[in-house]
């Protein structure tokens, strides 16, 4: 059995950091990395959905990971999402991630065309082969990718010794139990939907990777602590608070990531906006964003 402890915890999905002209900001990327390290998170999931990866070039994604690694290498676990909509670019990013010392790579399946399972497996295995000394995590997010990870496909992928598990962002919590059942403690399964971290952990998830973790990491760290201590009622209370905050953030005109970056400005972080076609915040969002800031501060203050 492999030592997978470095993956078992709260791992925020890292937000893209931009300069005023929309280019990637290495300085903000490094500052954001240090901020999250100081919060006590287990690791970071870099260049995933929350990192706006599908709107970035390969070169930009390499630059982001390089700046994260400058600060994080050897301190926390780094998972680099390397999936692109073609095999060659994905493999190039996988090789780069290994070269800079990422602990693992991850990938969604190819999007747009609906491919058969054997073609998806070949895609993932080709990516993994480009990083032969690096763990591989399947990213299952059917509501966005358009294809769900089936049990036969997962079992086929586990023939690859580098595949260690699944970042599961499907909504049915039972999927976590099903994936975990296949290899038990010799695998790692992450809860993806932030709104159901308590449920995911209760069903056997080893940790969580989430898009709203970075704007309120204290809440999710406490949820995991309480679940491990067996205090489900208190964990559920905090989960409900986090969910209410998420719903309020999603009520803005601006994209969720734009809203969260605006909230993080009050923490001393200027991460820029979001990349089009994602919607930027508008002036009418500001009262709602202030409400969300207050909700987060109060929730953290009551821990």
N, C-alpha and C positions, 0 to 999 in steps of 0.2 A: 504493500500500500504506500502511496505517495504522501508526503507531508503537504497537506493543503491548508494548513492553519493560516498562512499569510493571506488567504482569500476570505476568511470567515469573519465578516464584520460589516461595518457601514462604509460604503464606497460611493461617494458622490460622483455623479456624472459631471464632468468638467465643462464649464461654459466657454465658448469662444470669446477671446478678448481682442478688441479692435481699437485702433487709433481713430482719430476724428475723420480721417480720410477713408476709413473703412478697411485699411490694411491690418494685418495681424500685428498685435502689439506684444513683442517679446517681454517688455518690461511689466506690463499688466499681467501677462501669463505667469511670470515668475512670482509676482506679488500675490496673486490669487492662489497659487500653489502653496506658498508659505502660510497664507491665511488658513487654509484648510488643514494643513499639517498641524498648525497650532491648536486647532479645534479638537484634535485627537482622533481623526478619522483613520480607518484601516488602510485606505488606499484611494486611488482616483481612477475613474474610467474616462479615458481621454479620446476625443474626436468621435464621439458617438452621436446619437440623435440630438442630445442637449448641446453638443458642441457644433451643431450646424454643419456636420461633415459633408452632407450631400451638396452643399453650396460652396464648397472650398476646393481648391486645386490640390494636387498631390504635394506640391511644394509647400503650400500653406500648412497642410496637415503635418508634414515633416517638421516644419518650423515650430509649430505648437508643441509637438511631443518633445523636441529637443530642449525647448525652454522649460517645460515641466520637469524633464529629467535633470536639468542643471540643478534644480532645487531639491527634487524628491528622491533621487537615486540613493538607494541604501537606507532610506528613512521610512518609506511607506511602499505599499504594493501599487504598481502601475500596470493597468490593463489598457492596451492601445487598440481601439477599434480601427480596423484596416479595410473594412469592406467598401468596395467601389462597385460600379455597375459593369465592370469587366474584370476578367481574371488577371490580366497583366498588371494593371494599376494596383489591384489589391495585393498581388504578390510583391510588387515593388515596395509598398508600404509595410508589408509584413517583414521583409528583409531589413528595412530601415529600422523598424521597431526593435528587432533583435539586435541590430548593430549598436543601438544606443542603450540597451540594457533593460527594456521593458520586461516585466515578469510574465506577461501573457499577451496574446493577441486575441481579438474577437472579431466576429463578422456576422452581419445579417446575410440572408440568402440573396442571390441576384434578384433585383426588382424589375418590374414592368412585364417582361415575358414570363409566363407561367411555365416553369421548367419541371420535368419529371424528377423524382427523388434522386435517381442515379446521376443526373447532371448537376444537381445541387451538391451532392456528395463529392463529385469530382472537383467542382469549384472550391469547396472548402478544403479538400485535401491538397489541391494545388497551392492554395494560399499557405497552408500549414507547412508544406514541403519547402517553401521559401524561407521559413524560419524554423529550421530543424531542431533547434535547441530551446524552443520556447513553447510554453503551454498554449493550448488553443481552447477558446470558449465559444460555443455556439450562441448567437444572439437570436432568440425567438421572439419576434414582435409581429405577429400575423396581421394585426389591425393596420399596420403601416406597410409592411413588406409585401402583403398580399398572399403570403404562403405561410402555413403553420408547420412547425417541426413535428413530424409524425414519429410515433414510437419506432417503427421499422427503420426510418432514416436515422434516428438517434442511435439505435443499436448498431447500424452500419458504420456510423461515424466513430463509435467507440472502439472499432477495430484499429483506428489510428491511435497509437499510444500517447500522442501529444494532446489528445482531446480529454479535457478534465471535467467538462460539465456544460451547464447551460445558464445564460442570463435569460431568465424567463419573464417576459413582459406580456404574456397572454393573460387574459382576465380570469379564467377559471383557476381557482387556487388548487384544485385537485391536480392540475398539470404538474405542480411542484412535487407533489407526492409521487406521481407516476414516474417522473424523470429521476427522482431520488432513489426510487425502488430498484432501478436497473443495476446500479453499482454501489449503492449505499455510501459508506464513509470513504470509499475510494473515488469519490466524485464530489463536485461542488455545484450546488444549484442556488442561484441568486433570485430573490424576489425582485421583480421589476416594477410593478405598479405601486407607486408610493402610497396610494390610498389604502392599501391592504398589507402593509408590512407586518402588522401583528398576525394577521391570518396566515401569511406566507411563512413566517417563522414558526407558528404553531403547527403548520403542516410539514415542517422539516427543512425549510430553506436554511442554508448555512450563513446567509447574510443578505444584504440588499444593495442593489445599485439603483440609484434614483435620481431623477431630474430635478427634484425640488430639495434634495438633501443639502445642497451647498448654500441655500439661502436661509436654512434653519437646521444646521447639522445637530445642534444640541437636542432637538426634539427626537430625532431618529436614533441618536446614540442612546438616549434615555429609554426609548421604546425597547431597543434590543437588550439593554441592561435589565429592564423590568421583566421581559419575557423570560430571559435566562434565569431570573430569580424566582419565577413562578407567579409574579404579581400581574396576572392578566387584566384584572379590572383597572388598575392604574395605567397599564400600558394602553388599554383601550381608550381611556380618557384622553391621553396625549395623542393617540392616533386620531381620535375624533377632532381634536383641536387642529392638528395638522391638516386634516381633510377640509375643515371649514376654511382654513387659510388658502388652501389650493383653489377651492371653489371661488373665493373672492378674487384671487389673483387672475383666474381665468375669466372673470367678468369684465376685464378691461378690454378696450379696443386693441391695444397693443398685444403682440405675441407674448406668451407666458415667459419666455426667456428674456424678452425686452423688459418686462415688468420686474423680474427678479434681479436683473442687472441694475435697474434703477433703485431697487430696495437696497442692494449691496453698496450703493454710493454712500448711504448713511453709515456704513461700516468702514468707510475710508477706502473703498475700492472703486476705481473707475474702469469698468470693463468695456465701455463703449456701448453701442447699440446692437442691433441684429442685422443680418444681411438679407437684403431683398431676395426673394419675394416675401420673406417674413415681415409682418406688419410692425412698424415702430409704434411706440407709445405716442399718444396725442395729449394735448393740454387737458382735455376733459378727463383723462385717466388719473391725473394727479391726486384728486381727493380720494379716489379708490385705492391708489397706491399708498397714500398716507395711512388709510385705514388698515391696509395689510401690514405695513410696518409696525403699527401699534399692536395689532393682533400677535405678530411674531414676538415682539419684545415682551408683551404680557405673558405669553405662553412660556417663554424661556425663563422669565422672572419667577414663574410659579413652579418651576421644576423642583 
